[in-house]
Amino acid sequence: MLVLAAAQIEQLAGNATLRGLRPMLQDLPDVDWIAHALNDAALGAMQRAAPCFDALVRSEHLAALETFVRRHPDLRVVVDHLAKPRPDRSDFNRWRDGLARPAQSDRVHCKLSG
C-alpha cells in the first residue's frame, strides 16, 4: 500500500500548482504513524514532490513528529493550528514540550489560523 502511495505522490509531483501535502494525521488511530520507518518511501516521495509537509496533528502526535523531522531533515514542515492545544489546557505541558523539540529545526514552522 505504501509503495502505491509513493507512486501516487510521484505522479502529483508533475502538478506545478502543488504547494504541499497534508495527511490527516490527527484522524489516524495510531498517534505514532508518522514516525514509522515503513512510511519512509511514501514520505521520501512526498519530499521530492512537494515543498511542504503540512502536519495536521494534536499534542499527542508531537513526539512522533519529532522523530519524523529528525528522519527527514530536508523536508519543510508546517505544524497546522499550533498542533491544536486543548482549550482547557489539560495537555499544556505535553503540548509545550512536544512543540519545542521539532521547533529547533529551521525547517519546522507553525501555522496559526482561525
MARTORBA-711633 format. One record per residue: residue number from 1; residue in three letters; x, y, z of N, C-alpha, C, O in turn. Coordinates in pm, whole numbers, plus 50000, padded with zeros to 5 digits. Atoms other than C-alpha are relative to their C-alpha. Example, Ala and Ser with C-alpha at 12.3 -4.5 7.8 and 13.67 -1.06 7.14 Angstrom:
BEGIN
+-----+------+--------+---------+-------+---------+----------+-------+--------+---------+-------+--------+---------+-------+
: seq : type : n.east : n.north :  n.up : ca.east : ca.north : ca.up : c.east : c.north :  c.up : o.east : o.north :  o.up :
+-----+------+--------+---------+-------+---------+----------+-------+--------+---------+-------+--------+---------+-------+
:   1 :  ALA :  50089 :   49881 : 50000 :   51230 :    49550 : 50780 :  50090 :   50120 : 50000 :  50194 :   50118 : 50066 :
:   2 :  SER :  49918 :   49881 : 49994 :   51367 :    49894 : 50714 :  49923 :   50109 : 50073 :  49974 :   50220 : 50090 :
+-----+------+--------+---------+-------+---------+----------+-------+--------+---------+-------+--------+---------+-------+
***
This chain:
BEGIN
+-----+------+--------+---------+-------+---------+----------+-------+--------+---------+-------+--------+---------+-------+
: seq : type : n.east : n.north :  n.up : ca.east : ca.north : ca.up : c.east : c.north :  c.up : o.east : o.north :  o.up :
+-----+------+--------+---------+-------+---------+----------+-------+--------+---------+-------+--------+---------+-------+
:   1 :  MET :  50081 :   49881 : 50000 :   50000 :    50000 : 50000 :  50086 :   50127 : 50000 :  50056 :   50223 : 49930 :
:   2 :  LEU :  49915 :   49882 : 49994 :   50280 :    50244 : 50085 :  50077 :   50020 : 49870 :  50107 :   50133 : 49833 :
:   3 :  VAL :  49935 :   49987 : 50131 :   50454 :    50167 : 49754 :  49903 :   50069 : 49905 :  49942 :   50155 : 49827 :
:   4 :  LEU :  50103 :   49936 : 50082 :   50128 :    50261 : 49584 :  49990 :   50148 : 50035 :  49979 :   50233 : 49947 :
:   5 :  ALA :  50006 :   49859 : 49957 :   50117 :    50581 : 49790 :  50118 :   50077 : 49944 :  50102 :   50190 : 49898 :
:   6 :  ALA :  49881 :   49933 : 50053 :   50473 :    50666 : 49685 :  49983 :   50028 : 49851 :  50019 :   50136 : 49804 :
:   7 :  ALA :  50021 :   49980 : 50144 :   50380 :    50617 : 49317 :  49898 :   50111 : 49974 :  49915 :   50191 : 49882 :
:   8 :  GLN :  50101 :   49895 : 50017 :   50072 :    50836 : 49353 :  50057 :   50137 : 50033 :  50025 :   50235 : 49966 :
:   9 :  ILE :  49938 :   49873 : 49963 :   50272 :    51107 : 49524 :  50096 :   50045 : 49891 :  50102 :   50164 : 49858 :
:  10 :  GLU :  49909 :   49967 : 50110 :   50534 :    51092 : 49247 :  49921 :   50058 : 49882 :  49968 :   50151 : 49816 :
:  11 :  GLN :  50084 :   49947 : 50107 :   50252 :    51149 : 48995 :  49958 :   50143 : 50030 :  49954 :   50228 : 49940 :
:  12 :  LEU :  50041 :   49865 : 49960 :   50139 :    51455 : 49190 :  50113 :   50102 : 49977 :  50087 :   50220 : 49957 :
:  13 :  ALA :  49885 :   49911 : 50012 :   50489 :    51599 : 49160 :  50000 :   50076 : 49867 :  50061 :   50182 : 49856 :
:  14 :  GLY :  50006 :   49932 : 50129 :   50416 :    51688 : 48798 :  49906 :   50119 : 49997 :  49905 :   50193 : 49898 :
:  15 :  ASN :  50096 :   49889 : 49994 :   50149 :    51937 : 48904 :  50071 :   50124 : 50054 :  50109 :   50128 : 50171 :
:  16 :  ALA :  49926 :   49879 : 49961 :   50311 :    52281 : 48912 :  49930 :   50081 : 50109 :  49994 :   50165 : 50173 :
:  17 :  THR :  50070 :   49923 : 49898 :   50043 :    52416 : 49146 :  50006 :   49934 : 50138 :  49959 :   49991 : 50235 :
:  18 :  LEU :  49989 :   50070 : 49872 :   50118 :    52162 : 49421 :  50094 :   50078 : 50092 :  50209 :   50105 : 50055 :
:  19 :  ARG :  49919 :   49925 : 49904 :   50246 :    52351 : 49725 :  50033 :   49921 : 50125 :  50128 :   49953 : 50196 :
:  20 :  GLY :  49975 :   50080 : 49882 :   50226 :    52089 : 49995 :  49899 :   49887 : 50008 :  49800 :   49885 : 49934 :
:  21 :  LEU :  50090 :   50111 : 49977 :   50061 :    51773 : 50115 :  49967 :   49993 : 50148 :  50052 :   50016 : 50233 :
:  22 :  ARG :  50045 :   50005 : 49862 :   49858 :    51729 : 50431 :  49929 :   49868 : 50028 :  49808 :   49856 : 50006 :
:  23 :  PRO :  50069 :   50121 : 49955 :   49793 :    51377 : 50552 :  49923 :   50033 : 50128 :  49971 :   50112 : 50210 :
:  24 :  MET :  50086 :   49970 : 49886 :   49516 :    51382 : 50811 :  50045 :   49919 : 50122 :  49973 :   49831 : 50169 :
:  25 :  LEU :  49941 :   50075 : 49890 :   49738 :    51257 : 51093 :  49913 :   50003 : 50125 :  49910 :   49905 : 50200 :
:  26 :  GLN :  50081 :   49988 : 49879 :   49502 :    51380 : 51363 :  49887 :   49898 : 50005 :  49834 :   49870 : 50113 :
:  27 :  ASP :  50110 :   50095 : 50005 :   49242 :    51126 : 51249 :  50044 :   49854 : 50001 :  49960 :   49764 : 50003 :
:  28 :  LEU :  49951 :   50137 : 50001 :   49465 :    50818 : 51247 :  49999 :   49944 : 50142 :  50035 :   50014 : 50237 :
:  29 :  PRO :  50003 :   50058 : 49865 :   49419 :    50579 : 51540 :  50139 :   49980 : 50061 :  50153 :   49978 : 50183 :
:  30 :  ASP :  49864 :   50018 : 49953 :   49798 :    50527 : 51564 :  50069 :   50136 : 50005 :  50107 :   50191 : 49902 :
:  31 :  VAL :  49941 :   49866 : 49987 :   49942 :    50852 : 51703 :  50147 :   50002 : 49959 :  50203 :   50109 : 49936 :
:  32 :  ASP :  49859 :   50008 : 50039 :   50293 :    50730 : 51614 :  50019 :   49968 : 49852 :  50132 :   49944 : 49809 :
:  33 :  TRP :  49993 :   50041 : 50140 :   50212 :    50654 : 51248 :  50108 :   50074 : 49923 :  50183 :   50012 : 49847 :
:  34 :  ILE :  49906 :   49919 : 50077 :   50424 :    50937 : 51113 :  50146 :   49962 : 50029 :  50234 :   49987 : 49946 :
:  35 :  ALA :  49864 :   50035 : 49960 :   50733 :    50805 : 51296 :  50045 :   49863 : 49949 :  50163 :   49831 : 49958 :
:  36 :  HIS :  49965 :   50135 : 50044 :   50721 :    50452 : 51148 :  50088 :   50004 : 49875 :  50056 :   50072 : 49777 :
:  37 :  ALA :  49907 :   50006 : 50113 :   51011 :    50378 : 50913 :  49934 :   49941 : 49876 :  49978 :   49966 : 49764 :
:  38 :  LEU :  50070 :   50058 : 50115 :   50770 :    50182 : 50691 :  49943 :   50107 : 49908 :  49918 :   50081 : 49790 :
:  39 :  ASN :  50055 :   49890 : 50079 :   50638 :    50518 : 50572 :  50106 :   50077 : 49923 :  50073 :   50168 : 49847 :
:  40 :  ASP :  49892 :   49920 : 50059 :   50978 :    50641 : 50453 :  49993 :   50011 : 49849 :  50026 :   50116 : 49794 :
:  41 :  ALA :  50007 :   49993 : 50147 :   50924 :    50553 : 50085 :  49896 :   50103 : 49957 :  49923 :   50186 : 49870 :
:  42 :  ALA :  50105 :   49903 : 50036 :   50599 :    50748 : 50067 :  50041 :   50140 : 50042 :  50017 :   50237 : 49969 :
:  43 :  LEU :  49960 :   49868 : 49952 :   50741 :    51033 : 50272 :  50120 :   50053 : 49922 :  50133 :   50174 : 49904 :
:  44 :  GLY :  49891 :   49956 : 50088 :   51057 :    51041 : 50060 :  49945 :   50053 : 49869 :  49994 :   50153 : 49816 :
:  45 :  ALA :  50066 :   49953 : 50123 :   50835 :    51073 : 49753 :  49935 :   50134 : 50025 :  49937 :   50223 : 49940 :
:  46 :  MET :  50064 :   49873 : 49964 :   50647 :    51349 : 49932 :  50105 :   50111 : 50004 :  50080 :   50222 : 49959 :
:  47 :  GLN :  49894 :   49899 : 49991 :   50973 :    51530 : 49999 :  50044 :   50045 : 49860 :  50073 :   50163 : 49840 :
:  48 :  ARG :  49962 :   49965 : 50137 :   51059 :    51518 : 49628 :  49888 :   50072 : 49926 :  49914 :   50153 : 49837 :
:  49 :  ALA :  50115 :   49949 : 50076 :   50706 :    51612 : 49514 :  49952 :   50137 : 50046 :  49905 :   50217 : 49965 :
:  50 :  ALA :  50062 :   49879 : 49945 :   50607 :    51897 : 49741 :  50100 :   50076 : 50085 :  50183 :   50017 : 50154 :
:  51 :  PRO :  49907 :   49922 : 49919 :   50792 :    52181 : 49903 :  49966 :   50001 : 50149 :  50044 :   50051 : 50230 :
:  52 :  CYS :  50044 :   49987 : 49862 :   50598 :    52140 : 50226 :  49916 :   49881 : 50044 :  49831 :   49832 : 49969 :
:  53 :  PHE :  50080 :   50103 : 49935 :   50459 :    51872 : 50456 :  49915 :   50071 : 50104 :  49968 :   50123 : 50202 :
:  54 :  ASP :  50093 :   49939 : 49904 :   50151 :    52005 : 50637 :  49966 :   49896 : 50105 :  49902 :   49795 : 50074 :
:  55 :  ALA :  50022 :   50095 : 49892 :   50135 :    51828 : 50973 :  49874 :   50040 : 50078 :  49879 :   50128 : 50164 :
:  56 :  LEU :  50126 :   49977 : 49929 :   49774 :    51827 : 51091 :  49999 :   49904 : 50119 :  49954 :   49790 : 50108 :
:  57 :  VAL :  49978 :   50083 : 49883 :   49845 :    51696 : 51440 :  49941 :   50066 : 50125 :  49903 :   50183 : 50125 :
:  58 :  ARG :  50035 :   49952 : 49866 :   49748 :    51731 : 51804 :  50120 :   49973 : 50091 :  50219 :   49914 : 50049 :
:  59 :  SER :  49886 :   50012 : 49908 :   49972 :    51736 : 52110 :  50047 :   49856 : 50015 :  50167 :   49832 : 50033 :
:  60 :  GLU :  49960 :   50140 : 49984 :   49969 :    51355 : 52134 :  50084 :   49948 : 49883 :  50143 :   49840 : 49894 :
:  61 :  HIS :  49922 :   50040 : 50116 :   50137 :    51336 : 51790 :  50139 :   50062 : 49997 :  50222 :   50024 : 49914 :
:  62 :  LEU :  49878 :   49921 : 50012 :   50426 :    51571 : 51864 :  50128 :   49920 : 50022 :  50229 :   49950 : 49959 :
:  63 :  ALA :  49879 :   50082 : 49982 :   50673 :    51309 : 51991 :  50032 :   49925 : 49871 :  50149 :   49917 : 49832 :
:  64 :  ALA :  49979 :   50069 : 50127 :   50625 :    51112 : 51670 :  50044 :   50099 : 49892 :  50126 :   50066 : 49806 :
:  65 :  LEU :  49960 :   49898 : 50097 :   50655 :    51433 : 51468 :  50147 :   50036 : 50017 :  50217 :   50060 : 49919 :
:  66 :  GLU :  49858 :   49973 : 49975 :   50991 :    51499 : 51633 :  50086 :   49892 : 49933 :  50186 :   49925 : 49869 :
:  67 :  THR :  49928 :   50110 : 50065 :   51112 :    51156 : 51515 :  49998 :   50018 : 49849 :  50100 :   50001 : 49782 :
:  68 :  PHE :  50018 :   49978 : 50143 :   50976 :    51229 : 51168 :  50091 :   50112 : 49950 :  50157 :   50097 : 49847 :
:  69 :  VAL :  49918 :   49885 : 50041 :   51154 :    51567 : 51149 :  50148 :   49962 : 50000 :  50221 :   50002 : 49909 :
:  70 :  ARG :  49859 :   50045 : 49998 :   51487 :    51407 : 51250 :  50030 :   49907 : 49883 :  50139 :   49912 : 49826 :
:  71 :  ARG :  49979 :   50096 : 50108 :   51440 :    51134 : 50988 :  49999 :   50068 : 49862 :  50060 :   50017 : 49769 :
:  72 :  HIS :  50014 :   49929 : 50128 :   51355 :    51385 : 50710 :  50044 :   50146 : 50018 :  49961 :   50236 : 50011 :
:  73 :  PRO :  49953 :   49866 : 49965 :   51575 :    51688 : 50786 :  49989 :   50103 : 49888 :  49995 :   50223 : 49914 :
:  74 :  ASP :  50008 :   49905 : 50111 :   51539 :    51843 : 50439 :  49857 :   50037 : 49964 :  49835 :   50122 : 49878 :
:  75 :  LEU :  50140 :   49972 : 50030 :   51161 :    51846 : 50437 :  49950 :   50116 : 50085 :  49966 :   50117 : 50207 :
:  76 :  ARG :  50061 :   49889 : 49927 :   50989 :    52171 : 50529 :  49868 :   49952 : 50057 :  49786 :   49893 : 49985 :
:  77 :  VAL :  50119 :   50046 : 49929 :   50717 :    52100 : 50784 :  49927 :   50121 : 50057 :  49987 :   50208 : 50119 :
:  78 :  VAL :  50085 :   49898 : 49939 :   50429 :    52327 : 50880 :  49905 :   49929 : 50095 :  49825 :   49845 : 50053 :
:  79 :  VAL :  50090 :   50056 : 49900 :   50253 :    52233 : 51202 :  49874 :   50085 : 49998 :  49875 :   50202 : 50036 :
:  80 :  ASP :  50126 :   49927 : 50014 :   49893 :    52330 : 51141 :  49937 :   50029 : 50136 :  49938 :   49945 : 50226 :
:  81 :  HIS :  50079 :   49957 : 49884 :   49698 :    52521 : 51405 :  50075 :   49981 : 50133 :  50015 :   49953 : 50237 :
:  82 :  LEU :  49915 :   50014 : 49881 :   49991 :    52504 : 51651 :  49980 :   49866 : 50070 :  49998 :   49856 : 50192 :
:  83 :  ALA :  50022 :   50135 : 49947 :   49912 :    52132 : 51700 :  49878 :   49995 : 50092 :  49868 :   49906 : 50177 :
:  84 :  LYS :  50130 :   50000 : 49932 :   49571 :    52219 : 51844 :  50006 :   49969 : 50150 :  49954 :   49866 : 50194 :
:  85 :  PRO :  50002 :   50024 : 49855 :   49636 :    52251 : 52216 :  49856 :   50006 : 50051 :  49773 :   50080 : 49997 :
:  86 :  ARG :  50137 :   50004 : 49946 :   49327 :    52177 : 52422 :  49966 :   50132 : 50068 :  50047 :   50186 : 50144 :
:  87 :  PRO :  50040 :   49871 : 49939 :   49134 :    52489 : 52525 :  50002 :   49998 : 50153 :  50023 :   50101 : 50216 :
:  88 :  ASP :  50000 :   50006 : 49853 :   49113 :    52364 : 52884 :  50140 :   49987 : 50059 :  50157 :   49977 : 50181 :
:  89 :  ARG :  49858 :   50005 : 49963 :   49497 :    52347 : 52892 :  50041 :   49870 : 50069 :  50149 :   49863 : 50128 :
:  90 :  SER :  49970 :   50127 : 49935 :   49485 :    51987 : 53019 :  50122 :   49931 : 49940 :  50182 :   49844 : 50004 :
:  91 :  ASP :  49882 :   50059 : 50064 :   49762 :    51896 : 52775 :  50112 :   50101 : 49983 :  50203 :   50080 : 49901 :
:  92 :  PHE :  49907 :   49890 : 50024 :   49962 :    52217 : 52810 :  50146 :   49958 : 50005 :  50222 :   49991 : 49914 :
:  93 :  ASN :  49859 :   50037 : 49988 :   50292 :    52066 : 52931 :  50043 :   49909 : 49886 :  50151 :   49928 : 49829 :
:  94 :  ARG :  49966 :   50089 : 50111 :   50288 :    51787 : 52672 :  50006 :   50079 : 49870 :  50096 :   50056 : 49789 :
:  95 :  TRP :  50004 :   49917 : 50121 :   50196 :    52040 : 52401 :  50123 :   50090 : 49992 :  50191 :   50095 : 49889 :
:  96 :  ARG :  49886 :   49907 : 49998 :   50462 :    52295 : 52503 :  50131 :   49926 : 49976 :  50211 :   49967 : 49892 :
:  97 :  ASP :  49875 :   50075 : 50013 :   50741 :    52040 : 52539 :  50008 :   49931 : 49864 :  50114 :   49926 : 49802 :
:  98 :  GLY :  50002 :   50070 : 50128 :   50636 :    51847 : 52231 :  50022 :   50091 : 49882 :  50082 :   50049 : 49783 :
:  99 :  LEU :  49983 :   49904 : 50109 :   50628 :    52155 : 52011 :  50140 :   50061 : 50002 :  50193 :   50099 : 49897 :
: 100 :  ALA :  49868 :   49937 : 49988 :   50959 :    52291 : 52141 :  50109 :   49919 : 49929 :  50199 :   49977 : 49869 :
: 101 :  ARG :  49893 :   50083 : 50059 :   51167 :    51996 : 52017 :  50001 :   50010 : 49847 :  50107 :   50040 : 49791 :
: 102 :  PRO :  49995 :   49985 : 50146 :   51063 :    51997 : 51648 :  50031 :   50144 : 49957 :  50089 :   50166 : 49851 :
: 103 :  ALA :  49979 :   49859 : 50034 :   51076 :    52378 : 51653 :  50148 :   50037 : 49997 :  50184 :   50144 : 49948 :
: 104 :  GLN :  49856 :   49972 : 50003 :   51453 :    52358 : 51699 :  50055 :   49989 : 49858 :  50164 :   50039 : 49831 :
: 105 :  SER :  49958 :   50010 : 50139 :   51476 :    52273 : 51328 :  49956 :   50126 : 49926 :  49844 :   50173 : 49943 :
: 106 :  ASP :  50038 :   49882 : 50077 :   51483 :    52571 : 51094 :  49909 :   49965 : 49884 :  49868 :   50053 : 49808 :
: 107 :  ARG :  50092 :   50044 : 50106 :   51267 :    52364 : 50856 :  49858 :   49978 : 50053 :  49769 :   49942 : 49977 :
: 108 :  VAL :  50132 :   50019 : 49939 :   50972 :    52346 : 51100 :  49940 :   50135 : 50033 :  50003 :   50220 : 50096 :
: 109 :  HIS :  50072 :   49876 : 49978 :   50716 :    52624 : 51111 :  49862 :   49967 : 50054 :  49815 :   49854 : 50041 :
: 110 :  CYS :  50136 :   50019 : 49952 :   50377 :    52669 : 51273 :  49907 :   50096 : 49928 :  49942 :   50208 : 49894 :
: 111 :  LYS :  50103 :   49918 : 50062 :   50061 :    52798 : 51118 :  49890 :   50017 : 50103 :  49841 :   49921 : 50162 :
: 112 :  LEU :  50110 :   49969 : 49911 :   49802 :    52970 : 51331 :  49891 :   50062 : 49915 :  49913 :   50160 : 49845 :
: 113 :  SER :  50112 :   49947 : 50077 :   49464 :    53027 : 51176 :  49872 :   49988 : 50079 :  49867 :   49920 : 50181 :
: 114 :  GLY :  50133 :   50007 : 49937 :   49103 :    53075 : 51271 :  49991 :   50094 : 50112 :  49887 :   50103 : 50177 :
+-----+------+--------+---------+-------+---------+----------+-------+--------+---------+-------+--------+---------+-------+
***
